[in-house]
């Protein structure tokens, strides 16, 4: 894993942070009536992804860390569903949806890799 001094050094956290920032940008254009509904849910889900990576990193045992990363993965899938809704409701363009899905796939790949690393490290 290289020289990891903080959760901020984790590649999965960095890529998920990029997705979180993208979500923050696109939700600024959502209709006002969605402010406390879809916008809020998307922002909370995207923040939950990086929050859980950070919290897991601060845990003592590999198994605990892996569990928080699994929660992070769950939040990513929740966010994917919210993005589908945003596309269906025409709050985002197909292009923005495509960008979000590319970022999503990178996040899922890296989180799964990190979970596998943690699980194997705990053996």
Short mmCIF file of the C-alpha atoms (twelve columns), coordinates in Angstrom:
data_MODEL
# 
_entry.id   MODEL 
# 
loop_
_atom_site.group_PDB 
_atom_site.id 
_atom_site.type_symbol 
_atom_site.label_atom_id 
_atom_site.label_alt_id 
_atom_site.label_comp_id 
_atom_site.label_asym_id 
_atom_site.label_seq_id 
_atom_site.Cartn_x 
_atom_site.Cartn_y 
_atom_site.Cartn_z 
_atom_site.pdbx_PDB_model_num 
ATOM 1   C CA . UNK A 1   0.000   0.000   0.000   1 
ATOM 2   C CA . UNK A 2   2.998   2.300   0.023   1 
ATOM 3   C CA . UNK A 3   3.571   5.039   2.553   1 
ATOM 4   C CA . UNK A 4   0.108   5.704   3.980   1 
ATOM 5   C CA . UNK A 5   0.136   8.191   6.868   1 
ATOM 6   C CA . UNK A 6   -3.531  9.234   6.824   1 
ATOM 7   C CA . UNK A 7   -6.823  8.322   5.186   1 
ATOM 8   C CA . UNK A 8   -6.098  11.291  2.909   1 
ATOM 9   C CA . UNK A 9   -3.287  9.240   1.359   1 
ATOM 10  C CA . UNK A 10  -5.663  6.438   0.336   1 
ATOM 11  C CA . UNK A 11  -6.334  6.404   -3.403  1 
ATOM 12  C CA . UNK A 12  -9.920  5.271   -2.813  1 
ATOM 13  C CA . UNK A 13  -10.563 8.300   -0.570  1 
ATOM 14  C CA . UNK A 14  -9.061  10.666  -3.156  1 
ATOM 15  C CA . UNK A 15  -11.180 9.311   -6.016  1 
ATOM 16  C CA . UNK A 16  -14.330 9.251   -3.881  1 
ATOM 17  C CA . UNK A 17  -13.626 12.855  -2.894  1 
ATOM 18  C CA . UNK A 18  -13.549 13.734  -6.589  1 
ATOM 19  C CA . UNK A 19  -16.996 12.145  -7.005  1 
ATOM 20  C CA . UNK A 20  -18.285 13.996  -3.910  1 
ATOM 21  C CA . UNK A 21  -17.129 17.311  -5.357  1 
ATOM 22  C CA . UNK A 22  -18.755 16.505  -8.702  1 
ATOM 23  C CA . UNK A 23  -22.051 15.702  -6.963  1 
ATOM 24  C CA . UNK A 24  -21.856 18.970  -5.056  1 
ATOM 25  C CA . UNK A 25  -21.417 20.841  -8.335  1 
ATOM 26  C CA . UNK A 26  -24.246 19.201  -10.286 1 
ATOM 27  C CA . UNK A 27  -26.790 19.381  -7.464  1 
ATOM 28  C CA . UNK A 28  -26.447 23.171  -7.376  1 
ATOM 29  C CA . UNK A 29  -28.539 23.213  -10.561 1 
ATOM 30  C CA . UNK A 30  -31.375 21.081  -9.194  1 
ATOM 31  C CA . UNK A 31  -34.820 22.659  -8.787  1 
ATOM 32  C CA . UNK A 32  -35.438 24.432  -5.495  1 
ATOM 33  C CA . UNK A 33  -38.229 21.993  -4.603  1 
ATOM 34  C CA . UNK A 34  -35.622 19.201  -4.505  1 
ATOM 35  C CA . UNK A 35  -33.363 21.055  -2.023  1 
ATOM 36  C CA . UNK A 36  -34.519 19.017  0.984   1 
ATOM 37  C CA . UNK A 37  -35.277 15.868  -0.961  1 
ATOM 38  C CA . UNK A 38  -33.047 14.551  -3.751  1 
ATOM 39  C CA . UNK A 39  -30.336 17.203  -3.429  1 
ATOM 40  C CA . UNK A 40  -29.979 16.549  0.280   1 
ATOM 41  C CA . UNK A 41  -29.967 12.777  -0.190  1 
ATOM 42  C CA . UNK A 42  -27.302 12.923  -2.899  1 
ATOM 43  C CA . UNK A 43  -25.069 15.213  -0.885  1 
ATOM 44  C CA . UNK A 44  -25.428 13.061  2.240   1 
ATOM 45  C CA . UNK A 45  -24.748 9.826   0.338   1 
ATOM 46  C CA . UNK A 46  -21.671 11.258  -1.397  1 
ATOM 47  C CA . UNK A 47  -20.332 12.577  1.908   1 
ATOM 48  C CA . UNK A 48  -21.045 9.276   3.618   1 
ATOM 49  C CA . UNK A 49  -18.729 7.548   1.153   1 
ATOM 50  C CA . UNK A 50  -15.653 9.545   2.179   1 
ATOM 51  C CA . UNK A 51  -16.740 9.833   5.822   1 
ATOM 52  C CA . UNK A 52  -16.879 6.056   6.211   1 
ATOM 53  C CA . UNK A 53  -13.477 5.569   4.582   1 
ATOM 54  C CA . UNK A 54  -12.031 8.091   7.036   1 
ATOM 55  C CA . UNK A 55  -13.788 6.595   10.052  1 
ATOM 56  C CA . UNK A 56  -12.756 3.072   9.121   1 
ATOM 57  C CA . UNK A 57  -9.154  4.168   8.763   1 
ATOM 58  C CA . UNK A 58  -9.275  5.427   12.338  1 
ATOM 59  C CA . UNK A 59  -10.398 2.055   13.683  1 
ATOM 60  C CA . UNK A 60  -8.014  -0.306  15.427  1 
ATOM 61  C CA . UNK A 61  -8.601  -3.513  13.509  1 
ATOM 62  C CA . UNK A 62  -8.581  -4.415  9.818   1 
ATOM 63  C CA . UNK A 63  -12.024 -6.037  10.136  1 
ATOM 64  C CA . UNK A 64  -13.584 -2.861  11.513  1 
ATOM 65  C CA . UNK A 65  -11.978 -0.799  8.783   1 
ATOM 66  C CA . UNK A 66  -13.304 -3.209  6.131   1 
ATOM 67  C CA . UNK A 67  -16.823 -2.965  7.575   1 
ATOM 68  C CA . UNK A 68  -16.796 0.829   7.311   1 
ATOM 69  C CA . UNK A 69  -15.591 0.496   3.727   1 
ATOM 70  C CA . UNK A 70  -18.506 -1.828  3.019   1 
ATOM 71  C CA . UNK A 71  -20.821 0.886   4.326   1 
ATOM 72  C CA . UNK A 72  -19.036 3.317   2.047   1 
ATOM 73  C CA . UNK A 73  -19.699 0.979   -0.873  1 
ATOM 74  C CA . UNK A 74  -23.370 0.843   0.084   1 
ATOM 75  C CA . UNK A 75  -23.530 4.640   0.028   1 
ATOM 76  C CA . UNK A 76  -22.004 4.596   -3.452  1 
ATOM 77  C CA . UNK A 77  -24.776 2.346   -4.696  1 
ATOM 78  C CA . UNK A 78  -27.364 4.563   -3.026  1 
ATOM 79  C CA . UNK A 79  -25.812 7.512   -4.830  1 
ATOM 80  C CA . UNK A 80  -25.980 5.630   -8.136  1 
ATOM 81  C CA . UNK A 81  -29.722 5.193   -7.681  1 
ATOM 82  C CA . UNK A 82  -30.082 8.913   -6.908  1 
ATOM 83  C CA . UNK A 83  -28.183 9.719   -10.106 1 
ATOM 84  C CA . UNK A 84  -30.566 7.524   -12.102 1 
ATOM 85  C CA . UNK A 85  -33.482 9.432   -10.559 1 
ATOM 86  C CA . UNK A 86  -31.823 12.764  -11.392 1 
ATOM 87  C CA . UNK A 87  -31.392 11.621  -14.989 1 
ATOM 88  C CA . UNK A 88  -34.981 10.345  -15.198 1 
ATOM 89  C CA . UNK A 89  -36.274 13.660  -13.857 1 
ATOM 90  C CA . UNK A 90  -34.003 15.520  -16.315 1 
ATOM 91  C CA . UNK A 91  -32.143 17.336  -13.526 1 
ATOM 92  C CA . UNK A 92  -28.835 16.234  -15.047 1 
ATOM 93  C CA . UNK A 93  -27.735 15.733  -18.635 1 
ATOM 94  C CA . UNK A 94  -26.772 12.391  -20.121 1 
ATOM 95  C CA . UNK A 95  -23.218 13.737  -20.303 1 
ATOM 96  C CA . UNK A 96  -23.109 14.549  -16.576 1 
ATOM 97  C CA . UNK A 97  -24.658 11.168  -15.838 1 
ATOM 98  C CA . UNK A 98  -21.919 9.508   -17.916 1 
ATOM 99  C CA . UNK A 99  -19.195 11.419  -16.089 1 
ATOM 100 C CA . UNK A 100 -20.744 10.467  -12.752 1 
ATOM 101 C CA . UNK A 101 -20.916 6.787   -13.759 1 
ATOM 102 C CA . UNK A 102 -17.249 6.795   -14.799 1 
ATOM 103 C CA . UNK A 103 -16.339 8.252   -11.411 1 
ATOM 104 C CA . UNK A 104 -18.667 5.773   -9.685  1 
ATOM 105 C CA . UNK A 105 -16.984 2.804   -11.382 1 
ATOM 106 C CA . UNK A 106 -13.520 4.039   -10.372 1 
ATOM 107 C CA . UNK A 107 -14.734 4.441   -6.795  1 
ATOM 108 C CA . UNK A 108 -16.297 0.969   -6.667  1 
ATOM 109 C CA . UNK A 109 -13.163 -0.626  -8.124  1 
ATOM 110 C CA . UNK A 110 -10.876 1.091   -5.623  1 
ATOM 111 C CA . UNK A 111 -13.138 0.488   -2.613  1 
ATOM 112 C CA . UNK A 112 -13.441 -3.192  -3.507  1 
ATOM 113 C CA . UNK A 113 -9.667  -3.420  -3.864  1 
ATOM 114 C CA . UNK A 114 -9.144  -1.736  -0.507  1 
ATOM 115 C CA . UNK A 115 -11.692 -4.028  1.158   1 
ATOM 116 C CA . UNK A 116 -9.891  -7.057  -0.296  1 
ATOM 117 C CA . UNK A 117 -6.569  -5.708  0.957   1 
ATOM 118 C CA . UNK A 118 -8.001  -5.182  4.445   1 
ATOM 119 C CA . UNK A 119 -9.646  -8.595  4.584   1 
ATOM 120 C CA . UNK A 120 -6.443  -10.306 3.488   1 
ATOM 121 C CA . UNK A 121 -4.325  -8.248  5.904   1 
ATOM 122 C CA . UNK A 122 -6.440  -9.402  8.818   1 
ATOM 123 C CA . UNK A 123 -5.747  -13.072 8.169   1 
# 
